[in-house]
């Protein structure tokens, strides 16, 4: 929260709405460029209402889709830069195993993104990581750069550096309306602020914020079950702190989109999730009735029986998180089609955290009218038909 001694300035060079990891990095990059920046957050920090909380996220070089593969080296560099600036460790290299059918196009895409990637068959994989077993016709690609980002620590770090650079962070201020113009006006529950440029990174609440600005974005908030699984034999080499991260791209006995991280958050509990979830109103995420069915947990339990039999078949802890998905699961990083000084970063679809340093830089560059350091063409808002509504 902003220090009480700070004066309540009403005019800034830039305003960023949403202090999750994407908005915080956008604000950080603006402050690095000596722009007086206001970062607004509707909830009191820290909070677990959005998509940036929790202790861990996977990072990796392996990406089947080229736009993200091209951005990852820059992202690794910027994470390292933040570690130096914040004076803290934000990343632990564990390696990543990408599992899939042998010859699968996505698995081959991951292999290409790594250059000289090591391909492991079932025998080699079992030797290196006992207990992680593949079946006939399946293979694995090894990403030695893969590992775990310490998410909560990373969010605090980028916000701390932002404030050290002179930025203003105000939490507990919900945005009520945005009035476009050469100088925009942002009205919150406690103040009115103005700036010539605005970045909206409000996660699952982005759609509601931009609807009055004539945009109907195809954003679908999803509730994800974040599950932690106990080892049958504590300290086993396959699943404990020494194990790798993994991703499954659709296996003979499991659907696409299961991923896992070693036991770093809760002692002896491996984190494993299913990349798909249930549609939800973000205001109602934590109000599921007790005893409501959890089909995702059953899918994960089946995966464990087939591929990680060293884990107990039912989770010891189940938490929730929000994804905000686009129909193609690619990001939205673009100017508003009518108001070029409003920039939108949205639809990170459950794979945006690792790329947040680059996303923040791109949003900053768009807001300042600079040439983006990576092509934003794949992330254009107008790739979706019917997004632009009637003029205001």
N, C-alpha and C positions, 0 to 999 in steps of 0.2 A: 504494500500500500504506500502511496506517496507520503513523504514525511509531512507531519502537521505544519511544519514551519514554511513549507512551500506556498508561495502565493498562488491563488487560483487564477491563472492566466486564461483568458477566453479565446485568444487567437494564436494559432500555431502554423508552422510550415506544412505540417502533415498530421492527419489523424488516422489511427488504425483501430478498427473495431474488432475486438476478439483477441484475448491474450493467451490463446493456446500456443503451441510450438510454432505454427506458421506465422501468426500475427506477431508474436514476440520477435521472431527473426526478421520479419519485414521492418518492424520498428527499430531493431538493432542496426540494420543496414542503413536506414535513414539517418539515425543518430551518428553513425560512423561518417556519414557524408555531411555532418554538421547541420542537419535540418532539425529544427526544434519540433519535436514529435510528441504527440499525446497518444498513449496506448490505453484503450478503454476495455474493461472487463465487467460483464454483468454480475458475476458471482464474486463473493469474497474469496481471495486467494489464501492458501491453496484450496482447490476444490476437485471433486471427482465427477463433475456433471458432464464433461465433454469427452474429448478423444485424446488428450495429452497427459492424463494422469497415469499413475502406476509406476512401478520401479524399472521396467525393462521393455525394450523393443529390439527386434532383430535388425541388424544392418548387414549389407552384403554388396559385393560387386556383381554377382550373378543376377542378371535380369533378362528375361526373354524378350522384352520390348525395348527397342533401340533408343527411344528418347530418354528413358530412365537410365539405361546402361551408359549413355554418353554423359549424363549428369553426375553419376556416382563418384568419379574421381574428384571432381570439384567439391562434392559433398563431404567426402572423407577429409579433404584438405581444410575445409571450413570448420568441421568439427574439431580438428586438431588445433586450429587457430583459437577457437573458443576455449578449449582446455587450457591453453597458455594464458589467455586473457583472464580467465576465471580462476586459474591456479588450482584446478581440480581435475580428477580423472573422470571422463564421461563414457569410456568405451573399454570393453574387455574383449580381446580377440579369443574366440573359442573355435573358430572355423564353422562352416555351414555345409551340411550334406543336402543336396537337392535330389529327391527321389522321384523316379518316374519310369514309365515303360521304356525299355530300350528302343532308341531311335525316335522317341516322341519329339515332335517339332518344338515344343516348349523346352524340353530338356536340352535339345540341341541348341536352342537359342541361348540358354544359360551357359552352355559350354562355349559357344562362340563369344559371348560377352566377356568371358574370362581369358580368352586367348588360348594359352597352352593349358587347358584344364585337365585335371586328372579324373578319369572315369573309373569308377569302382564297381566290380561285379559283386554278387551276393557274398562270395567267399572272402574277398578282400575286405569288404565292408564289415563282415562279422569278425574278422581278425582284428581290424583296427578299432572297432566300436562294438565289443561283445554285447549281445542282447538286442541290437538293432538289426533286424533280419528282413531280407528281401525274399521275394518269391520268383519263380521261373519267369523269364522274360522281362525282368525289371533290372534297372541299373541306377547308379548314383553318380552325381558330379560333385567334386570336392572344391569348395570355395575357401581357400585359406585366409582370405581377408574378412570372412564373415565373423560376426560376433554380436555382442549385446551392448546396446546403448542404455545408459542409466537414465531413464526418462524423466522422473521427477527432478533428479539432480540437474539434468540438462536444461529443463524449463527454468528452474531457479537461476542457473548460471547465466543464460542469455538475458533474462530479465534484470539480473543484478548488473551485468555489464552495460545493458541499455541505460539504466539509471545512472551508472557511473559516467556515462558519456553525456549526461545532461537530459536524458529523456524523462518524461513524466508518465507514470503508470497510475491509473485510478481504477480500483476495483470496486465492486458493489454498486456500479453505475450501469443500469440497463438503458440501452439506446431506445428512445421512443419514436424518433423520426429523423430522417435525413432529408434536407432541402437542397436540391442541386442548384448549381450556379457557378459563376467564375470563382466565387468564394462560397464554399459549401457551409451549411449550418447543420450541426449535429446536436440534437436535444436529448438529454438523458434524464433520468429520474431526479438528478440533483444539479444539473448545470446545462449551460448552452455554450457550445464551442464552435469556432470557425477556422477554416483552413482552405487553401486553394487546391488541396489534393486529399483524397480519402482512399484508404484500402480497407476492404471488408473481408475479414477472415473469421467469420462467426460460426464456423462448423455447421452443426445441424440447425442452427437458427438463421443461417444465411438466406434461405428461401424467403422467410417471412420479412427479412429486412429489405430485400431487393424487390419484392412484389410491388410495393407502392412506387418504386422507381421504374415500373413498366417492364420488369423482367419476370418470366415464369421459368425458373431453372428446374430441370428434372433431377432434383436431389432427393434421395431416399435415405432417411435416417434408419439405421438398423441397430438393434440391441444384440451384442455379442456376448456369449458366455466365455469368460476367462477362467479356465480350470487349472487346478494344481493337483498333481497326482503323486501319491506316496510310493516310494520304492519298496518293493517286497523285501529286499535285503539292503538296508541303509549303506550308502557308500559304494554301491555297485558301479563299475567303471563305465557302463553304457549310459547311465541316466543321471548321474550325480553332477556335482560341480564341475567335474573334469570332462563331461560329455559335450558334444557339439550342438549347435542349433541345427534344425532341419526343417525342410519344406517338402511336402508331398504334392506332386503335380497330377495326381490321378493314378491310382495303382489298381492292380487286379482285384484287391479286396478292400479298397478304400476310395472315397470320392476325392476330387480335386480340392485343394485348399486347406489341408491340415498342416499346422506348423507347430514347432515346439522349441523351447529354450531350456538350458540346463538349470539345475536347482540353485539359483542365486538369490531369489527373493525370500522364500520360506525354506528353512533348513530341511533338506531331504525331499522337497516337493518340486517336481518337474512341471513347468508351465506348458500347457498345450491348449490350442484353440482351433476352432473350425472357422475358416475365413468368411463363412456365410452366416447370416443372422436373421432375426425376425423384425419386420417393419414396426416402427414405434414412433410415437410422438415424443420428442426429446424431453418434454415437460413431464412425461409419464414413465420414463425409463425404469425407475426404481419402484414402480407400483404394481408389479406383476403379482397376481394373487398367490398366496402360499400354496405349494403343491402343484403349481401350473406345470404342464409337461415341458420337458427340455429335450427336444429331439436331437439337438446338436450334441448334448452330452452323451446320448446313446451312440451317435456316430463315432465320437472320439473313443468311447469305451470299446467299440468293435475294432477300431484301428489298433488300439493298444493290444488287444488279444492277438491280432495277426502280426504286428510289427514290433511291438515293444513289450513282450511278455514279462519283463522284469518289473513292470509297474502294476500297482493294484488296479483292478478293473473299474473302480468307481472313484470320482474325485474326492479329495479331502477338503478342498476349498473351492467354491464357485463365486466369482465376482462378475461384474458386468462392465462393459465399455460401449461407447457409441462409435459406429462407422457412419459416414455420410457418403453414400455412393452415387456416382453417375451411372447411366445405363451401360457405358462401355468401360467403366472403372478407370478411366483416365481423368486427370485433374482438370479443373477450370482455372486458368491463369490468363486473365484478359481484361481489357478495358470494357466498361459499359458501352454498348453500341451507340447510345445517344449522348452519354455524358462521359467524355474521354478522361476527365480528371477523377473518375470513380473507377478503382481497380478492384477486381474480384478474385479472390483465391478460395476455391471451394472444391468439394467432391474428391477428397483425398482417398476415399475408398479403401481405407484400412492399410494402405502402404505408403503413406506420406511422411511419417515421422522421420525416417532416415534421411529424406531428401529436404527436410525443412530449411537447412542453411542455404541451399540453392534456391528453393522456392521463395524464401524471404528476399533473397537478392534480386530475383526476377521481378517480384512484385514491386520492390523499391525502384528498380530500373524503369519499369513501365510507368510508375507514378511520376518519375522525374523526366519522362520523355526521352530516356536514353535507349540506345540499341540494346536489346536483351542479350545477355552473355550466352544464352542457349535459345534455340528456336522455341517460340511459344505457339507456333502454328498448330501442333497436335492438341493444344489445350484451349482452342478458341471456343468462346461461348456459342458462337453462331453455328457450330457443327450440329447442334441440336435444333431440329425444326420447331418453329412456333414459340421460341423463347421470348421474342420481342412482342410485347403486348401493345395496346393502344397508347398513343402519346399521352403524356400527363397533362 
